[in-house]
Amino acid sequence: MKHLTKRRLAFVVAAAMGIAGCADDGKDGEDGAPGEPGPGPNPPVTEKSEVTSVSMIAYAIEEGQVRYEFEVTNENDELVDGLMKAEAKFAELTDKGIVLNRDGKIGGYTDTTKEDGAELTALGDGRYELIAPMPAVTAASEGIVWLRVGGGESEIARSQPIVVDKPEMIHTSTTETCYSCHVDYGTSSMKHPSYTAINAEGEVDFVAGCLVCHNNVSRAEEDGGYATNTLQKIGHVNHQKFEKDFAVTNCYTCHAEPVINTSIAGNGCSDCHTVDSATSIIVPNSDFDARAFHAQATSIGLAERQASRSEHSTSLSEVYLDAAGAYCTDISLYQGETMLDIETLYADGTLTYASGYMHGYNNKSIVGRESRTYNESYKGDGSKTLCFPTLDLNTPQIMASSRVTFAHGEDASYDGVTFTSYSPVFAIADGEVTDYDRRHAVTTDSCSTCHNNETNYHKNGGYSEGGYDCVACHNNGQDRNSAGSAPGFGPMVHSMHWGVGSELLKTDEDGNPIPNSATELNADNCVSCHADGIDLYAIPNQYMRAKAYNTDEDGNPDTTKMASPITANCFSCHQHNGDSALNHMEQNGGEIDAEVVADWYLQPTMESCATCHAEGKSFGIDKFHNFQR
């Protein structure tokens, strides 16, 4: 069986057209007419490369061998001659899945620097043919065709591995699902990142690149694969305790397509179920989706929580004054477009909480809790009313947030499903109403990619909508100190994942802090949350409340201070929380220990971080952090 790529077909067609042209001399043009331009100069040729690129021309799976034809260029797009080293792998599709056997019984592997009969022939400048002997391969074989060139003792750098071709639906996880967390594995410090593969079009093919060695059958089994750890084991077992509020049974997180293997004895199932996988056979069944089965059958309420999130929503009315002069807002709960009765659901235990807060608001920021005292009542139409008789901060504008929690699990504050809504903004002076708006620089699925069990971090801190609900408490006006991390939403998230907060959540048997999973990933891969980039100029130039950096004799923050926003965010990460980094920030106007003034949220800061570090600048954050996938 012979496979021709589009590039190869184009070459064949061009050759045929050339032959046809030779059969007809054509007709002379008019006297004096300019002639057709001849071929241009030959492209430059070299024998060196710092970055080696491979363009596939053709490949063929034949009896006992795989044949490749390709072109090699360097970082300057120069053709590269003198190639001496090429590696080829063929992981065959069997009834047990993908297998590349080290004993040569299934699939094949060859390296031209070894004495195994591989032939690497130069066909012209930068163009080569590789014949890779693989005795177990037949013309009818299907599998992952893999190629890598360069390296060794030559001055030609080793290329990135290429998945030349692969059968359809051999894996149901994708580059996109893996890269939601790993982002760019090839630049990470994790295990052999240099084996991150691309396809023939130059796009990352992460899963197939791993699968070519980490096969569906372990090397430890009879006629086993290339590596001891199968790709399923890496995915299923190594990620079981991946992160707080991560449900391994939420298969949708990794499996973008329905899982092919539906036999309990099949590959992958045996990672969790005690079955002799040596006899496992893949049993495809398009009518059965194992992802939904696990969500229904083995999770702790995952299906119910997912249903609650998909079916329900809440809203808050505009703030209004009642007859007693209190500031009020009405909470409504919906299932689809139908309003539900909060009082009834509260009484029968379906809801464990239905209340809200009144906030100060300024410049697209919540700047504090205006009142903690309120009266509640029910209007008879299903909604619930909260009225706040007094305001503590007396900010010029106020708005409300609500929290409605469905009971799930042992502690609904953590295991339940919470919905948060924000009311429009109310101007105290004249009663003018405007839309609530907050700059939220993270994408909708930033949190739920890892925290996938549909719970809340706590109370109303839902992971949906990029943590938008968390802002009701973790805002610019409340000096939270989450696990010693930081105030505000941005600094808190940075610290909890890559700062001091990440080390205070879990401890080992000796009581030593265990960093969370995010610290094991690339700390500079900001695109995991900030998929649309960051605009430092868009950050409001106003203070946020903060626990003091300096502490008292017992090690506790001695008082509440003010911090400038960019400094608070950057300083919350381990990469920037040293004394020298803080000194640099302070020299450029940043503050984390400023004394609080009455109208602190109206006071501009002096930090000038964006001048040098905005995206596009010579020292822009995009030069040192990854904001692109």
N, C-alpha and C positions, 0 to 999 in steps of 0.2 A: 504494500500500500504506500503510495507516494503522496506527500503533502506539498503543495506549492503555496507560498504566501502571495499576497497581492503584489509585493515588490517583484517577486520572481515572475509572476504572470505578466506584469508590465514589461519586464526585460524580454520575455519571450515574444510578446507582441511587437515590441520595438525591433527586435531582430528580424521578425517576419516581414515587417514593413521595409526594412533595409534591403532584404533579399528581393522583394518585389520591385523596388526601385532600380536595382541592377538589371532587371530584365527589359527595361525600356529606357533608351538613352534620352528620351524626352525631346523637346524641340528647342532650337536656339532662340534666344531672345533677340529683341531688336538691336541693330547695331548701335553701339554707344550706350546701351542700357547698363546700369551698374550691375555688377555680379552679386550673387548671394554671398553673405559673409561666411567665411570659413570657420572651422572650429577654433575656440579660444585657446589660450595658453594652457598647458597641462597644470593641474592643481599641484600645490607644493607637496613634497614628500619628505618624511623624516623617519628616524628610527628611535625617537624618544617620545615619551608622553608622561605627564604628571596626572592627567585624567584621561582614561581610556574609554572611548565610546564604541559600541558595536552596533552596526546596522545589519539585521538579518536580510539575506537575499532569498534563501530557500533552505529547506531541510527535508529529509526523507527518512522514514522508518523502514528499514529493509531487513532481509534475512541476516541475522547475526550482527547487525551494525546499524548505527544511526549516522547519516551523512548531513553535514552542515555546510552552508556557503554563506559568507558574511564579509562585511567591510569594516575596517578598523580605522578610526580617526582619533586625534588627540584634542586637547583643550582648545587649540587654535583652529580646529576643523581641518587639520592637515592629515593627509593619508599616512598611515604608519606601516612601514616595511620592517622586516626583520623579526616578525613575531615567532617565538620559539615555543611558547607554552600555551596550551589550551586544555580546559577541563570540561568534560561532558558527563551528564547524568541522565538516566532515564528511569523514572519511578513508575512502575507498571500498575495499571488499574486491574485488580483481581476481584474475586468474589468476596474478599475480605477487605477491600479498599485498596489504597495506594501502598505499594511495597517496593522497596529497593533493597535487594538482598546483598549483603557483603560477600557471600560465597559465590555470587554470580548465577544463582539459580533463578532469580527473578529480577527483571530490569537490568541495569548495567551502569558501570562507572569507569571512566578512563581519564588518564592524565598523560599528555604527550611527553612529559619528562620521565615517565616510567616505561619499562620495557614490556608493554602489553600489546604492541602492534598498532597503536594509534598512528595515523598518518596526517600530518599538517602540511599542506601544499600551498605555496604562493601562486595565485592565478594571475596576478598583475599588481600594480601599485596599490597597497592597502587592502587587497582582496585575497581571501583565503578559502580553502576547502579543508574541512576536518572530517576524516573518516574514523569514527569511534567504534571499535570492535566491542560488541556486546552479545556473546554467544546465546543467551537465553531469549533474546528479542527476535520476534518474527515480524513479517510484513503486516500481520493482522493485529499486532500489539497496539494498545492505547495506553497513554499515561502522560506524566509530566515530562516534557522535553526541556532540558536545562543546559545552559552553556555559560562558561566564564573563560576569559582569555587574559594573557599578560601575567606579570609577576615573575618570580624566580630570579635569576641572576641578570636578566636583561634590564635595560633602562625604560622598558615599557611597563607602566603601572598596571596593577591587577584591576580588571574591570569590575563593575558591579555585576552580580549574577543576573542572568536573564532567564525568565520562564518563557521559552520560545513558543510553547503551545501547551494546552492541557485540555482534557475532556470537560464537557459541561457538567455542572452540578456534582463535582467531586468534593466540594466543601461548602458548608452553608453559613459559616462565618465569613466576614469580609475584611478587606483592608480598612474600610471606613469604621467598622465596629471596633476593631483592634486599635486603630489610631485615634479613637475618641479619647483614649487614655494615653497610649504610647506615643501618639502624634507623629513622631518621626523616629522610628526605632533605629534607623541607620545612623543617626547622630547621637545615640544614647550611649550610656556606659554599661548597659546590660549585656547579657550573654551574646557573644559573637554577632554584634550588629552589622559587621561587614557582609554577612550573608543575607541581608535584606535585599530581596530581588525586585527587578522591574520586569515588565512584559516587553514584547517586541516593539510596542509603541512608546516605550519609555516611561510608562506609568507604573507606580509601585504596585506589586502583586505580593503583598506581605504573606498571606496565608499559604499560597501555593509554594512560595519560596521556603517557608518553614516545613511544609508537608513533604517536600522532596527528600528530606533527611529524617524528619520526625514523622515517620509513616503512620499508617493506621494500625500496623502490627508491630509490637515491640521486638527489638533485636533479641530479647531474652527467650522468645518463643521459637518453636521449631519452624524452620523456613521463615524466620522473623525478618524484620526490616532493618534499616540502616542504624537507627538510634535506639537506645533503651527506652527513653521516654517518648511515648507517642504524642502526637499533637493533641489528641483528646485528653490525655492525662495532664498535659501542661495547662490546657484550658479548664478542665473540670476540677482537678485536684489542687493545682497550684493557686487557683483563684477562689477557693472555697471560703477562705477567711480574708478576702481581699480588702474589705473596707467596712467601716461602721455602716449599718443599714444597707448592706448589700445582700440581696437574696440570690443565692446560687441557682435556685429553682426558677428565677426569672430568665428563662433561656433566650428571650427576645433581645436581651442586652448584647449578646454576642452573635446569635444566629439570626441573620437578616432574612434567611429563607427557611421554610419548613425543614426540619431535620430528616435526612434521607433514611438513616438507620432506625428502624422501628422494631427490631428484634431485641428482646431483653438480653439475649446472649450475644448481641452484636457489639461491634467496636464502639467504644465510648461508654456504653451502658455499664460495662463491667468495671469501669473506673469507680463507680459508686455502688453498683449492685454486685454481690458476690456470685460471679458466674465464671466458668472456665472459658476464657476468651480465646483459647487456642482452637476451639471448634466453632468460633463465631462466624456467622455469614451475614452479610448485609442483606436485609430484606426491604427493598424500597416499597413504600405504600403512600401514594399521593393523597389518599383519603384520610390519613391520620397525621395530625400535627402534634409531635411530642412536646412542643413548646407550651401549647395550651393545656395539655395533659398534666405537665408538671405544675403549672400555675394553679390548676384546679385541685390536684390530688395530693401534692406533697408540700405546698407552701403554707406558711402561717398566715392565712387570710389574704394572700396576695391577690387572688382573683376578686375577692370581695372589695378590697381596697381599690383595685383598678376600676371596678365597676362604679364605686362611689365617686371616684375622680371623674370618670367619663360621663356620668349621668347628672351630676349635681353642680350647682353654682350658687354664689351668693352676691348680693348687692347692698349698697348703703345709699340712703337718700341724701339729698342736700341737707346741710345743717340748717336748722330753723329755731326760732325762739318760741317757747310755749307761753301760756298765759302768765306764768310765774317768773318769766324772764330767764329761764334756764335754756341752755343750748342743747338741742335734741337732734337725734338722727334715728332712722328706722332701718332695721336689719331684715332682709328678705332672703329666704332660701327657696331654691327652685330645683325641681327634677325635670329636666328638659325645659319646657316653657310653663310648666305647672307650678304655681306657688304652693309650698308645703306649709303646714302649721307647726311653727317652731315650738309653741307651748305644748302641743300634744307629743311631739317627738322627744322633747325634753322630759316630759312626765313618764314616758314608757321606757326610757333609758337608751333610745336610739342615738340621742345626742347627749354628750357629757358636758358641753360648754356652748354657750351662745351669748356673747357679750362683746364689748369693744372698748376703745380708748379715744380720748380727745387729744389732739396734738397741736402744737404750734407749727407753723409752716412759713418758710421763707426761701425764695430763690431756688425752687424745685428741691427743697430739702425739708425733711421733718426735723424740727429743731428742739424737740423736747415734749414731755408729757404735760399737757396743760392742766389736767385734773384727774385724780384717781377716785373721786367720789361721784357716784351717779345713782339715779333712781331708774328702775326698770319697770316696764309694764307691757301688756300685750294689746294690740289694737283690734283684735277680732277678725282680721283678714288673713291671719297667718304670720304677720310680721311681728317683730319685737322692737320696742322703743327704749332708747337710752337717753336720759336727760342729765346734763351736768350743770348743777346749780351755780358753781363758782369756777373761776379760772385762776390758776396760780401764776402763770408766766405773763399773761396779758400781751401775748404777741399780736401784731396787727392782723394776722390771718390765722385761722384755725381750720382743721379738718379732722375727720374721724377715721379710724380703722376698726374693722370687726373681726371676730374670730368665732367660727362655728366648727365644732369638732364632733365627728361621728365616732362612736365607740367601737374599737377593734383592739384585740389583744388584751394583755394584763393591765397595761397602763395606757389609757387613751391619749395621755399627753405626749407619749412617744409612739405608740403603736397605732393610734387612731389616724383618721384622715381629717385634716383641718383645711378649711377654706377661709381666706382672708380677702376682704374687700376694702377699698379706700373711697371715701366720699369726695365730692367736689370740695373746692376750697372756698371758705366763707370769710369775707372781710368784715371785721367787727365794726368798723367805723360806719360803713354805709350799707352793709348787707349784700354787697356785690358777690356773685358766685362765679367762679371760674373752674375749669377742669383741674383735677389733681394731676400733676406731672412730676415725675422724678427721673433724673438721668440714671439709667440702669445699663451699665456697659457690658453685661454678660448675656449670653444667648440662652434661649428658653430651656434647652436640654443640658445646660452646663452641669448642673448638680445631679440630675436624674440619670445621667450616663453611668455614674459610679454608685450613687445612692439610689438603687433601683427597686426598693421594696415598697414604694408608695407610702411610707410612713412619714412622720415629722421628726426633725432632729429633736425638738421638744416643743411643747405647747403649740404655737401657731407657726413654727419654723418649717413650713413645708418645702420640700425639695423641688416642687414643680415651678415652672416659670423662672428658672434661674435663681431661685431663692428670693423672689420678689416679696413673698410674704414675710420674710425675716425682718424686713426693714421696719415693720410696725414697732419692733422693740429695738433692733440693732440699727439705730439711725444716728444722725450726726449730733443729736441733742441729749443722748443718754450715755453716761460714762460706764458702759458695760466693761467687764473684765473677765471675759469668757476663758476659763481654764488658763488664766494668766496671759491671755493672748492680746486683745486690743479692743478698743471701742469701735463703734461704727460698723457698717456692713463690710466695706472693702478691707480695712485693716484686719478685722476679725477673720475673714475668709483667708487672707494671705497668711496670717499667723497660724490658724488652725491646720493649714495644709503644708506650709513651708517655713514656719517660724516656731517660736517657743510653745505656742499652743498645740502644735502637732506632737509634742513629746510628753504632754501631761494627761493625755486621755487613756493611755494603756501602759502597763508595766509588765515586766517579765517576772519570773519566780523570785528573783532577788530584789524586786522593787525598782529596777532600772527602767527608765522611760523607753518605750518602743515607738519610734516614729511611725506615723501612719503611712498608708500606701502611697500617697501622693509624693512623699519625700523620696520614694524609691524611683519615681519617674523623673523625667527631665524637668528640673525646677524652672528652666527658662521657657518652657513650652506654654506660654500664656494663652496660646490659641485654644487650649482646652476649654477655657471659659470665655476668652475675649476673641471670638471668631471674627468679629468685625473690627478688630484693632482697638486702639486706645488713643483718644485725643486729649492730651494733657491740658490744652488750652480750654477745653470744654468743662473742666472740673471747676466748680464754683470757687471763687477766691474768697472763702469765708472759713472761719475757724470751726472745728468740731470739738465736742467735749471729750476729755480723755482722763483716764487714771494717771496719776503722776508717775513719771519715769523713775524718779528718786523715791526711795522707800523709807519707812520709819525703822526703829530699832528691831521690830519683829519681822521686818522684810515686807511689810504691807505698804501699798501706796498711801502716802500720808494725807493726800487731799485730791480734790478734783481740779484739773487744769484744762487748758485749751491746747489744741494741736493744729498745725496747718495740714491740710488734707493730703497733699502729695507726700510730704515727709512722713505722715502717719502711715500711709500705705506702704511706702518703700521700706521704712524702718522695721515693719512688722515681719519681714522675711529674713531668714538666717543669712542670706547673702549680703544683706545691707544693714545689719543691726550691730555692727561693731562700733567702737568709739571713733575710729577714723571716718567711717561713713557718716555717723551722726555729726561729726565736726564739719564735714564737707557740706552737709545739708544746712547746718546752722549758719555757716559762713555765707550761704546764699539765701538767707532769709527764712529758712525752715525752723519750725518750733514744735516741741512736744511737751513743754513744761511752762507754757505761758500762763500768767495769772488771769483768772476769770473776771470778766467785767459784765455788768448787767445786760447790756445789749450785744453780747459777744457775737451772735450770729449775724450782726450787721457790720462787724468790723472786718475790713480787708486784711489779709495777711501780707507779709513781705517776701514770701518764698518766690523764687524766680526759676524754679526747676524747668519749666517749659521752654525757657529761653535757649537752653542747650540740649534738653533731653526730649523734646517733642518729636514725634515721628517725622522722619525726613531730615532732621538736623544731623550735623556731623557726629554728635554723640547721642543721637536719638535712641530711645529705648528699643526701637525696632532693630538697631544694630547689635544688640546684646540679648534680646529676647525674641522668641519666635511667635509671630502673630499670623503666620500663614501655614496652611496645611499643604 
